[in-house]
Amino acid sequence: MVVRAGSINEEAGTEGVAHFLEHMMFNGTERFPGNEIVQVMEGFGSGFGPDVNAYTSYEETVYELQLPTRSAKTVQLGLDVLFQWATAATIETNAVVEERGVVREEHRRSVEPLSGRIGAEVRDVLLAGTDYLGRDPIGQADVIESMTEVELRAFYQRWYRPELMTIVAVGDIDVADIERRIVATFVQPPPDDAFERTPFVTAPGSLPEPVFDVFTDSEIQRTELEVLWRLDDSPVTSPFTMRSKLVASMAMSMVSTRLFELVQRGESVMLSANAGASGYLGSSQIVSLSTATAPTDVGAALQDLLVEVERARQFGFTSEELERELASARLQVAQRFAESSTRQDAEIAGDLVSYALDRGIPANAADRQTIANQVIDSITVDDAQRFLFDVLASHPYVLVTGAAADEADLPLPEALADSFYGVVGTEVSPGDRAVTSITELMARPDAAAVVDQRRIAPLDATIVTYENGARLVFRQTQITENIVRLQAQSPGGFFAVDGPEVPLLGWTAPLVTGSGYESVDIVTLDRLLAGSLASLSTSIGRSSEWISGEASTGDLETMFQLLHLQVTEPTISDLQVRQFDERWRPLAENPSVNPPVAGDLELWRLRYGDSPWFRLIPTIEDLDGVDADAMVSAYQDRFADAGDFVFAVVGDFDASELIDLGARYLGTLPDTGRRETPIDRDPGVPEENLVATVVAGVGDQGRVRINWESPYPFTLEADVAAQALELVVNARLRDLIREQLGASYAPNASISILAEPKSWVDTIIEVESDPERIDEVSQVIREELDRIRSGELDQVYLGLAVDQLVESYRFFNNAQWLGLLLFHTWYQDRPPGEFRTRTDIANQLTVADMADTAQQVFPPTRSVEIQLIPAG
């Protein structure tokens, strides 16, 4: 249900009432008093929680229900819930008072962290001259804490009107039946009072004046610079508006590519740089330049950014640069068309919500493709160049954010203005782009021999073994057309290593991914991949090496080439080493600049001591000793055993083509013959409950984080029981800490089952709250776990958890198929079809099962608790 009313409609002194009203919808209607509506939703098998079922923005409030359509009664009940929200919210005084704490905690979560402080600074500038200014949907703390049913009911009666509402229904439905039901449920005589929608200023064009600002904070870890321009924008409701958005996007993408190449060549003080153009609140467009640099180099970095924009404005772009963007856009359009018959309900619903808000016009896939390609073909280099004239003619917002300790080294706003106007409008040199003679990623290898091929019938999958021992297991799916996903795993990880490379080994793979290869540097790689939909990354975990990739069906070979190169020709560039050091050194020197990291460091110290295999962040000694060659050597060693890998592939592909590509790019990978088994490096779980308080940060926000680790059975029954217990505990924490105490917006419990290096369960409960209520929250958590362990759980909670599990088991995505293929290739003693019994297992769960599982997952001892409170 889309309501065309949000925070922009609030009266002065009621800031936050639209969002608060959204909360009240879940606190009682005439038909569903109290929290009964939540039980109805969970009875659908749909989860309830923060950010799941509704959101409030400046101009709209949207409510969402996900429910099974197998029963007409359930569908009608869902419509009845929406109708109750639209017309019959009770908004009782006591419920409002109780909800203040929940909304205040959501407000705390939004505004108190560093991101909230910077966000408020930016919004005050970008919203200048609009009616959005001062009407942030999250509201103001003092208004929230004094909110009454009077303000809420007044907003409800004024803005929740039929002419401002749209009902959207998407799914496995009979269209005629659902339309009849919507009409029968919602259509009423029009209201007696006339309604006139107040016009608001939402699209004022350029900022009223140039703004140059320097923002420092004790929690900022590095110096960043942004240049922002605000331009008029319109939703995509015609080919014209589509064209203007594409021109802006392509122009800034070409600038971003130039900046990327400048940084990668080492010809700038910038450590990274990007450019972009994106919509902002539907009626404005933000054009941006951004970079990270040293505090003393901000002026030079600003000039480097602006020179590239000015150069493109004065001399334009090349036809080759534009063709790269056009090819990428055409590929995106083709991919979207290919996926059109398998688009997910949520995406289609999102399009219809946009239509209801006049932000788009739905079209069938073929028409959309035709229009988009016509628009793309009409774009010229002159269009992109003219766009930059519009940008530089607008007032800029130049913002530097930096550490409070670096304030003396940062430029003053006046110096930023001098640097800006010292470039914009002045003549610059044309510049040259480096030319490369490399036209392909790699030559196609000869195919290795297939030594075995067999079916895994219960999974409808095939497994192929190549002569080097590499195994490829695959399953064709049509979950998303024209998409192929890959995941590979090998036992070992950094637990298998015992040497000086251990502390940094887990961070090595991302450095390799960002560095290019021995035969293809990163700039050339970026150019070669233009116009393709293929990506590949590697990682080294505690007990395994991993490879993950995704490609369109037509770019499948490109993904395999990336895999082959990343395993056989890894490099780590000087720039990646610099970026790595710049990212981690401030934290290593002073972890308190990042309060969550400071808390987690103490948890890891209590749990793991100073073990090099459990290094949450690098130490100063680690950073001082970085040796790129040694890191590459250690990385190569971890990926030197192709015969120890299983490569799983799912998606839309031709099986014979996949087997051949596997023979060429997987069967030819190096293999030393080493076959590893997981090694356990755990120093041992503390036998008592440990509690520590960490003081860090300046935001008025506290956090409780409790961790348990224990042995756990390696069975499907145990997995299902743990999944049910996670849902039960989250529901109980929500009702106790959020709904009854109003002490947190989003308490969360997470239960992770690990198979390697041993059968294990790792559990975390985390609650953000008012710092003064941390002890209270901790006590409530432990008392509730005691009750669950003692079998005092209300059967209702188990029943709702089982309903949600059973509903979730009805659907399978490609990521889940990848996990199943890998799991049953590695653990062949587990029946491959056992996953089909999960529903039966869930339906047989009892409160006693939850108690037994809780004894293992949340043992009364063996926990580590960190209470994080701010220093200021």
N, C-alpha and C positions, 0 to 999 in steps of 0.2 A: 504494500500500500504506500503510494507516494503522496505526501502532503506538501503542497507548495507553500510552505511556511517554515521559517527557520529563525536564526538569531537576528537577521536583519530586520525582522518584524517586531523586535522587542522594544518596549518603551524604556526611556531613561529610568534608571533605578531598578530595573528588573533583569539586568544582564545575566543570562544563563537560564532564563525561565523556559525557553524552548527545549533545551537539552534536559532540564530537570523534569519537564512534562513527559518527555520520552521515557524516562525512568519510571514515572508513576504509572504508565500503562501496564507495567508488570506487577503493580501493587494493588490491583483490584479493579474490576468492572462490575456492573450490575449483575451480570450472569455468572462471572467468575470472581468471587470475592477474595481478598487477600492475595496470597501467592498461588492460588489455585491455577491460574493461567499458566504458570511455569510448569506445573505438573501435567497440564494438558499438552504442552509443547513436548515435554520429555516423553509423554506417552506416545507421541508420534514417532519416537525413535530419533528425535532431533535434539541436539545439544542446546543448552541454554548457558549463556555466559557473556562476559564483556566483549563488545564489538561483534557479536555473532548475529543478533536478531534485529538490530536497529542502529541507525546513526542519525545525528543531527548536524547539518551544515549551515552555512549562512542563509541559503535560500530554500532549503528543503529538509524534511524529516522523512526517513524511509524506514518502514517496518517490513521484516521478511520472515516467512515461515517456510521451512522445508518439511514436507510430509509425504508419506507414501500415498499413491493414488489407487491402490488396489481396492480400497473400500470407498464407496460413495459417501458413506457416513463420515469417514475421516476427512474427506475433501470438504464436505459441508461444514464440519466442525471448524476446519481451518478458516473458511470464509466467515463463520460466526465470530471467531476470535478477532479477525480484522474489523468486522462491523462493530464489535464491542469497543475496540480501540477508537474507532471513528466517532462513536456516538455516546458511549456509556461508561467512560472512565469515572470512577467514584471520587478520586482525589480526596481521601479522608484526612482529617487533620493529623491524627496519630501517625498515619502512614507517611505523611509528608515529613514530620519531625524525624521519624526513623530513617528516612531516605537521605536526609541532609548529610549524614556521615558518609554514606556511600558516594554521593556526588562530590562531596568535598575531597574524598580520597582520590577520586578520578581526576579532580582538578589538581590536587597535589602532584599526582603522577605526571600530569601534563606540563605544569609550569615550573616545578621545582628542579628537575634535572637541568644539566647544562644545555641540552637541546631546547628545552622550554625557554630558558633565559635568552638564548640567541634568537630563537624563533620570534619571541615577543619584540625584540629589537628590530628584526627585519620587517615584521608585519606593520609596525608603526610607520615605517617609511613607504612600503609598497602599497599600503591601503590609503595613503594620504589623498584627500580630495574625494573619497568615496564614502558612501553610507555604511560600508563594511567596518570602517575604523571604529574601534571601541566596542565592537559587537562580536568578539570571538565566541564561537559556539560554547566553549567550555565555561564561559561566564566569569564572574568575579567572586572571590572567596567570601567577602562580607555579605554579598547578596545571597549566595548559596546558604550560608549559615543562618540567615534570617528568613529564608523563603517560607511563604505560607500558602495555604490552599486558595487564598483570595487571588493572588497574582496568577497562580497556575490555572485556576478555573476561568479567569478572565481571558487568558491567552487561548485556552482550549475553546471557549465559546466564540471568540473572535475569529480564529484562524482555522479551526478544524471544521471546515464547511464542505459540502458536496462539490461545489464548483472548483475547489482547490485540491481535490483528491482524484487519484487514478488507481485503479486496481489492475495489477499485472499478474497474469497466470501463465506459467511455462512448464511444460513437462509432458508426461505420458497421459494426455487428457483427451477427452472428446470435446472439441472446441464448441460445438453447439450446446452441449450439456453444461459446460462451465460458464458459457455466456448466459444461459438461462438462469443458472444458479446465482451469478453475480447480480443480474437484474432483479431477481426475486429477493435477494438478501439486502441490496444496497439502495435500490431506487426508491426514493421517497418524494413527497411533495416538496417543492423548493422552499427555502426559508422565507419567512414573511418580510424580513428586513432586507433592504437593498444593499448590495455589496459593491464597493469600489476599491480596487486594488491601488494602494498608494505607490506612486512611481518612486523609484530609488535611483540614486546616482551610483552606477556600478561599472561604467566604462568611460573613465575620464581621459584616456590616452596617456600621454607622457606625464611623468612626475611633475609636480608644480615647480620644482626647482632642483638644481643639482644637490646631491648630498654626499659628503665625504666623511667617513666615520671610522674610528678605531675603537674596538670593543675588546677589553681584556677581562680575564677571569682566571681564578686560581686553578680551575679544573681543565682549562684548555691545554692541550698537550703539544700543539704545533701551530705554526703561523700559517694562516690561509688568507687568501685574497679573492674577493669576488667583485666583478663589475656587472651590474644589473641595469637593464633598461626596461621600462614598462611601456608597452604599445597597446593600441586598441586591438581587439580580437572579437571574433564571432564564432558561434558553434558551426559545425559542418552541416549546413542545411541545403547546400547547393554546390555545383561544381566550382563556382567562383570561390566560395569560402574554403573548399577543399584545396584548391590551387594555392591560395594565399598561405595556408598552413604548410603545405609541402614546400613551397619556395623558401619560407623561413627556416624550416627544418633542414632542407638541403644546404642552404647557404651556411648555416652555422655548423653543420656536420663537416663541410669542406674546410671551414676555419679550424674546427677541432682536429681534423686530420693533419693540417699544417702544423698546429701546435704540438701534436703528438710526435711528429717527425722531428721538429725542432728540439724537443726535450730528449728524445731517444738518441739524437746525434750528439748530445752533450754540448749544444751551442747556446745554452741558456742557464741562468741561475735557478730556473724553475725545476722542481723535482717531479712535478706532474702538472698537466694543464688540460682543460676541457672547455668546450664551447657548446651551447645548445639553445634551443627555443622551445618553450612549452607553455601550454595554456595555464592561466591562473584565475580560478574562480569563474571560469566560463566566459567572462567578458574582457579579459585582459590577457596579454601575452608577455611573458618574461623572457627576454633575451639575456643570456648569461655568458660570462667568461669566468673561469675559476682556476686557481693554482695554489700549490703549496710551495713554500720557499723558506729560506732562513729569515729571521727577524730583520737583519741588516740589509737584506736584498729585496725588500718589498718594492721600493721605488723602481729598481731595475726590472723586476718581474712584471710590474704594471706596464712598463714601457714595452716589454717583449710581447705581452698580450695585445696591446693596442696597435703595435706596429703591424702585426699580422692582419688585424681587422682593417686598418687603414690601407695596407698594401692591397688587400682584396677589393676595397672600395675604389682605389685609384686605378688598379690594373686589371681587376676582374679575376675570374677563374678560368682555367683551361678547359677545353672541351673534354679532355681525358678525366679531369676531376669531376665534372658534371656527369659524364657517362657512368662513372663509378656509382654515383648517388642514384642515378636513374635505374641502373641495373639492380641495385639493392632494393629500390622501391618496387620495381616490377616483380622481383622475387617475393617480396612480402605480400603483394597483392595476389600472386599466383598461389602462395602458400595458404593465404586466408581463404581463397576460393576452394582449394583442395580440402581444407578442413571444414568447409561449410556444412557438410552433411553429418559431421560428427562433433559439432560444437556442443559444449556443455550447457546445461540449462541456465546456470548462473550467468554465463556470458551473454546469452540471449536475453535474459531478464535485465541485465545491465543496459543493453541497447534500448530496451523498451522503457526503462526508467529514464534514460536520457531523452527519449522521444517525448515522454510525459512532461519533461522539464524544458522542452523546446531546445534541446542541445544536439539534436540529430534527427534524421529522417530514416526510418527503416527501409531497406530495399532488398530485393532478393539477391542472392549471391552473384548470379550471372550479370544482372544490371550493375551491381556495385563494382564488379570487376571491369566491365566495359567502361563505365564512367571514370574509374580510377586510372585505367591505362590511357584513356584519352587525355586526361588532365596531365599525367606524367609526361606523355609525349609532347605536350605543348610547352613545357618549361625550358627556358634557355639560360645561358650564362648571364645574359643581360638582366634577366629577372632577378637572379641571385645578387648581382652587383647592385641593382637599384634598391633591393631590400636593405643593404648595408648603409646606403645613403639615409634611409628612413631611421635606421638604428642610431647612427652617429649624430643625427639632427635632434635626437631626443635627449632629455636631461638624464644623466647617469646617477646611479647609486653605487658608490665605491665603498666597500666595507672590508676592513682588515680585522680579523679575529686572532688574538694571540694570548700567550700565557702572561699572567700578571707579573711574573718574574722578569719577563722580557720587555716590559713597558718602556724602559729607557731606550731600548734599541729600535722600537717601532717608530715609524714616521708619524708626524702630526697630521691632522686632517688637511691643513694648509699645504703641506708638502705633497700629499696625495693629489690635491687639486692641481698643483704646479706640474706634477708628473703627467697627469691626465691631459691637460691642455698643452703640454709640451710635445705631445704626439698627435692628438686629434686635430685634423685640419692642416697639418704640416706635410710637406713632401717626404716620401720615403722611397727607397730603392725598390726596383721590381722584384728582386730575389730570384733564386733558382731552386728548383726541386731536384733532388738527387735522382739520377737515372740508373736503373738496374737492367741487366741483361737476362736476369732469371725470369723465366716465363711459366714454370711449373714447380710444384712443391718437391716432387721427386719422381724419378723414373719408376715405372711399374716393375716390381721384382717378378722373377719367374715363380711359378706356383710350386709350393712344397707339396709333398705327397700326403694324401689322406690315408691314415692307417686304420681308422675305425669310424664307423657311423652307425648309430642306433637310435631308436625311438624311446621316449619316455611317455608312454601312452596316457597315464593319468593326468599329465600336464599338457598333453598335445604338443610336445616339444621334441626336438631332435638334438642329439649331441654328437659332435664331430671331433675327432682327435687327429692332430697333424703330426708330422714326423719328429718335430722338436718337443712333442709332449703337450703343446698348448691345446686346450679344449675349448671348443665353441659350442655353446648351448643356446638354442634360439626357439622362439615361438612367434608366429605371425599373428598380429592382432589388428583390428580396425578401430581401436578405441579412439585414436586420432589419426586421420588419414594423412599420408605423405610425411609422416614423422617416424624416425627410427631412434631408439634409445639403446645405449650400451652401458654396461657396468661390468667391471672385471675385478677379481679379488685373488690375492695370493697370500698364503700364511707367512708370517714373519714379522713385519713391522719393525719399529725401533726397539721393541723388547728383545728382538733377536740379535741386536748389536751390543757389543760391550767394548766401548772405546771412547776417545775424546769427542767423537762426532755425535754421540748420543743426544746431548741437550738440544742441539739445533736441527736434528734430523727431521723432526716433524714439521719444521717450517721450510724445508728445502724445496719441496715440490712446487709451491706457489711461485717461488723465485725462478724456477725453471720455466714454468708456464709463461711468465712475463718477459722472458729473455730471448725468445727465438731459438734457432738451432744452429749447429755448426755450419751447415751449408746454406741456411736461409736466415738472415738477420731479421730482427723483429719488425723493422719498417717494411722490408720486402714481403714478409709474411702477411702483414696487415694489408698490403696492396693485393697480394695473390688471393686473399680470402674475400675481397670485395665481391659482392654479388653472389656469395654462397651462404647457405645456412648449415654451417658445420662448426662444432666446438668440441674441445677435448681438454680435460684436466686430469691431473694425477694427485694423489695424496699418500702420505705414509702415516698410518695410525699406529696404535700400540701393538697390535697383533697381526696387522695385515697391511699390504700395499693395495691401493685402489686406483682404478682408472674409470672415469665417467665421461660419456660423450653423448651428443645428440646431433642429428642431421636431418635434413629433408631427404626423401627417398632418392632424389636425383643427386644429392651430395654425399651419398653413403661412402663412396671411395675416398672423398676428401677427408672424412672423419677418420678412416682407417690410415690414411697417409699421415695425418697429424699424430695418431697413436704411435705409428712406427717411428716417426722422427723424434717424438718426445721420449721414447724409450732408448733409442739408439744414438741420438745426437744431442743430448741435453747440454745446455750452457747456462751460466748465471752471469748477467751483465753487471758492469760497475754501477750502473744506474739502479738496478734492483738491490744491490748491496746498500747503496746510499739510502734508498727508500726504506729498506728494512731497518736500518739503524735509526733513521729519523722517526719511524713509527714507534719503535720500542724503547729507545734510550730514555725519553722523559719518564716513562713508566718504571723502568728499571732504577732510575735515580730517585724517584719519589712516587711510589705506588698510590699514595693518597690523592693524587690529582685525578684518579678515576676511582670513586668510592666502591663500585661493585667489584672491580679488580682487587682493590685493597682487601675487601672482605673475603673474596675467594682465595687470595694468597694465604691468608691466615688459616682458612679451612684446609687448604692443601698442606700447609706446614704441619698442622695438627694430625692430619690423616696420613701423609706420606713422608714427613720429615724433609730431608734435603736430597732425596733420591734424584739422580739425574734423569731417570726414566719418567718422572712425574714433575716436569718443569712447566708451570703455568705460563710464565713469561720468561724471556731471556734475562740473564743477569748481566751486569756491567762486564764481568769477566768474559761471558759468552760473546757479547757484542765486540769487545776489544780484540777477541781472538778469531773473528770471522775470517775464514779462508775459503774463497769461492771455489778454488780448484778442489780442495778437500771435500767441500759440500757436494760438488758435482760427482766426485768419485764415490762418495757414500751413496748418493742417489742412484748412480748406475749399478752399484752392487745390489741395491734393493730390487731393481727391476731386471736383473740379469738372468732370471730363471723363468723363461716362458713356459716351460713344462710344469711349473708350479702354479700357473694361472688358470682360472676358469673365466672365459669371456662370455657374458650373457647378452643377448640381443633380442629385443622385442619391437614390434611395430609393423609398419607397412613396407614390405620389401619382397623381392623375389628370392626364394630359398636357394636356388642354384647359383645366382649371382653372389649371394652372401657367402656361400661355402667357398666359391672361387676367390673372393676378396680375402676371406680368412686364410686361405692357402698362401696368398701372396704377401699379406701384411702381418698376419699372426704367425703363420707357420715358418716364417723366415726371421722371426725375432731370436735374439741370442738365448742360449740355454746352457748353463754350466753343468747341468745334471744334479744340482743341489736340490733337495726336497726338504723343506723346513716344516717343523711342527711348532705350534705356539709355545712360547716360554712365559712363565709367570714371574713378574718382577715385583709383585705387591709386597711391601715391607710388613704387612699384617695390619688388620683392623684393630683399633683400640678396643679393649674389652669393656671400658666404662664409657659413660656419656660425658663428652667434653663440651664445654661452653666457653666462648670467648667473645669479648666486646671489641669492636674495631671502630675507632673514631676517625672519620674522613669525610671530606666534602663540605659544602656550604649550603646546599639546598635543604629545606626543611622536610626531609624525607628519611625514614628509617626502613630497615629491612631485616627480616628474620629468614635465615636459610639453614635448613637442617638436612644433613646427609646421612643415609644409612647404606651400608654395603654388606651383603651376606651371600653365602652359598645358596643356590636355588635349583630345583629340579629341572632337568633338560627334557621336558615333555610338552606336548601341545596342550594338555590339560592344565599344566601349571601356567603356560603362557596366557590362556584364556582367563584363568582365575585372576592373574595379575592385571590384565586389561580391565576386567570388571571392577577390581578393587580400586584401580586408579579413578574410574568414573565415580565410584561410591565416595571415595575420600574427597574428590573435588566437589561433589554435590554437598557433602556435609560441611566442608570448609566454607563453601559459598553461603550456605544457610546460617552457619554459626558466626563467621567472621564478617562477612559482607552484609547479610540481611538482618541479623539480630543485633550485632555489635556496631555495624556501620564503621568498622575499623580498617577496611581495605576495599579497594575496588576489584581486584583480581587475584585472590589467593590461588595458588596453583600447586598441584602435586604431580610429579612425573615419575613413572616407574619404567626403568629400562632393563630388559632382560638381555644378558650377554652370554654368548656361547663360548667365546674364547677370550683369554687363554684358559678359562675355566668356566663352568656353568655358574652364573653369578647374577645377582640382582643389584642394581644401583638406583637408589631412590632419593629424590630431592623434594622437599616442600619449601616453597618460597612465598613470602608474604611481604608486600610493601605497605607501610603504615605510618601514621603519626609517630615520630620518635618516642613520644611519651607513653605510647601504648604497646611498645615492643614486648615488654615482659608479659603483659596481659595476653597478647596474641600467642606468644610461645606457650603459655600455660594452657590456653584453649586447645591448641594443636595437640599437645601431649595428652590432655584429658580425653579428647575425642578418640585418639588412637588407642588409649587404654580401653575405652568402651568397645571399640570395634574388635580388638583382640579378645575381649571377654565375651563376645557373642551378643552384645547388646544393641546390634544394628537393627533399625526398623526395616522390615521386609520391603516396605515401599521403595526404599533407596536401591535395594538390590534389584527389584523388579524393573525399575526405570533404567538402571544400568544395563540389564540384560536386553531390554527393548532397544536401547541405543546400539549395543553390540550387534544384535541380530540384524538390525537395519543396515549397519555399516558392512556386514559380511555379504550383503546382497550385491555389492558393487566392487569391481576390481579395476584398478588403473595400471598403466604400464610400469610404474615404479614398483608396485606390488608384485607384478609378474616377474620383474627382474630379480627381486628379492627371493621369490620362490624358486626360480631356476638356479640361482647360485646356491641357495640353502640345500636343495635336494641333490645337487651335484656333489657338494662337499659331504653331506651327511646322508649317505645312501642307505643307512640302517633305518632311517625314518621313512615311512611309507609316503610316496610322492602325492598320493591323493588324500592325505589326512586332513588337509585344510578344509575339505568339504564337510568335515564332521564338526566344525567349530560351533555351528548353530546348536546342534544337539548338546554339545558340552556346555555351552552357555546356559541353555534352558534347564539344565540339571543342577546348576549351582545353588547352594544353600547359604544361609547366614553362617552356619558352622564352617563352610568352606572359606568364607570371607575371613572369619576369625583365624583359621589355620594359616591362610595365606598372609594375613597381616602379621602373624607371629614371625614369619620368615622375612617379609618385606620391611616391616617396621619393628624390629626386635626392641624390647624395652630398654636394652643397653646397646652399646656399639654405635652410638650416634655422635656426630660432630655438628655443633650448632654455632653459628656466627650471628651475633646481633650487631648490625651496622647502624651507627647513629652519626649525625653530622657534627662537624667540629664547631661550626658557627651557630 
